[in-house]
Amino acid sequence: MNAFAIETDPAPSDQTVIVERDLLLSVDNVSLAFGGVKAITDISFNIEKGEIRAIIGPNGAGKTSMLNVINGFYHPQEGTITWQGKVRRKMKPYEAASQGIARTFQNVALFTGMTTLDNIMSGRSLKMHRNFFWQLLWRGPAEREEIEHRRKVEDIIDFLEIQAIRKTPVGKLPYGLQKRVELGRALAMEPELLLLDEPMAGMNLEEKEDMSRFILDVNREFGTTIALIEHDMGVVMDLSDRVVVLDYGKKIADGPPEEVQASQDVIDAYLGVSH
């Protein structure tokens, strides 16, 4: 779906020009409640193709609930989600994954007894099409298919610079490397939209710098659109093209990082000013 915005030409002629933007996903007036508790209230924003879109806010602001709505884990009581020009109706997480939405989680969700290679390989499952009979025999088409998918996984391992741990069970890895493996598994799905839920949580400064570099490279080299939740404001301001700010389940700001950072509502929310 294409959206159009009117901007003023900075030239002396002061003409207005139409700037076309390709919208990948649109959230329109979405509300989500659990019993009498409102997690999200009347939120609208969009994600443009190719951008890094940050979703920020204090703890309990509704950020993870918003990601869960986007990838189909929660179904909002009100509002619509439009994905690639089509309005979604109660999409399941596996359907979102098959349509190009991948995610990582606030708490690492890996198969701890499996190796780095096998964990990332699990992200290719939606790309494998040979039936159970061929998979059972593991000969001919099934063998060739798996070899091709393993090449893709090895490319991701090289990209993330984790060759040394490819055969290591992820349960034995430090937290920062587990986060990197989880990113690799999401990348193995070749997503159109990558949802990252606090990708820097629990990391030291060096690990954050590495993860920031990988996120930028994924966006620039693969052209992957990214929506991320992050509490480190330095990371948010450095990485994101646009930022939407939530507080108590409501949107209080939306725009370029510099504009959002200067918003008094945002400053009040982070300083804990009473509402």
C-alpha positions, 0 to 999 in steps of 0.5 A: 500500500502506498501512502502520500505525504505533502511536503514543502519544497525548500527551494525559493519557488516555495512549491509543494511536492508530493513525496511517495512513501511505501507503507509496509504496515499500518496500525489504525486505532488499535485497542487491546484489553485484558479483562478490565486492564487496558494494555493499548488504547486507540494507537495509530502509527505506520512502518515504512518499507526499509526504515528502522522504526523504534517503539519506546516508553517506560515499563508497562507502556504497552510496547511488547503488547504492540509487537504481539498484536503485530505478529498475531499473538494478540488480537485487538478488540478494536482497530485494524492492522494493515500488512502490505496493503491488506487488512488482517483479520485475527492472523495467527503467529505462524501465518504472520511468519509465513507472510514475512514477519519475524521476531526476537523476544524480550527473554531469549527463546532458543532451544538450549540443548541444540547447537547454534547451527541447529537453532538458526536452521530451525528458522528455515523450516517455513522455507522447506517444502519437501514432504514427510516421506522425502524428509524421512528418507533424506535422499534426493530432493530432501537432501539437496533442499537441506544442503541449500538451506544449510548454505543460507545458515552458514552465510548468516553465521558468517554475517554475525561473526559467530563461526566459533560457536556454530557447534556449541549448544546455545545453553552454554553460551553467554547471554550476549551471544544467545541474543545474537543467535536469536537474531540469526534465527529470525534472519534465517526466515528472510523477513520483510519486517523484523520485530526486535523486542529489547535486543540490547537487554542485559548486554554490556557496552561492547555487546551493545555496539556489536548488536547495533552494528548488526542491526544497521547492517541488516537494514542497509545490506539486506533491505530489511525493515525493522521495528524495535523496542529498546530502553537505551535512548542512545541506541534508539537515537543512533539507529532509528529513522522514526520513533513512536512513544507509548505511555500507559498504553497511549501514544504520546509522541511520533516522529524523527528521533530529535523531535521526539527527544525534545517533546515535553510529554516524552520528557515527563513520561521518562522522568516519572511526572504524575499523570 
